[in-house]
Amino acid sequence: MTPKIYIQVGVTALRTPTGKHYPAVPLYVEADKLNESGLAPVEEKMLTGFAGLLIEEYGKKIQAEKGVNGNENQGIV
């Protein structure tokens, strides 16, 4: 029998009648399998997509800074 794999997806906390929080309780989902990276397929897909967005935004920032700092490498041979 293979052990079940659980991934924490968040936390939740109930409130007391006075409005204070009870201790937080982690929320888990059961994963079917893990990849070689140790992540579930859905986690790996989400992380790769997020990394792509970060790279794209960082590239835009670099291009904007080059435009502000001057025209490096334009017309210079």
Secondary structure, 3 states (H helix, E strand, C coil): CCCCEEEEEEEECCECCCCCECCCEEEEEEECCCCCCCCCHHHHHHHHHHHHHHHHHHHHHHHHHHHHHCCCCCCCC
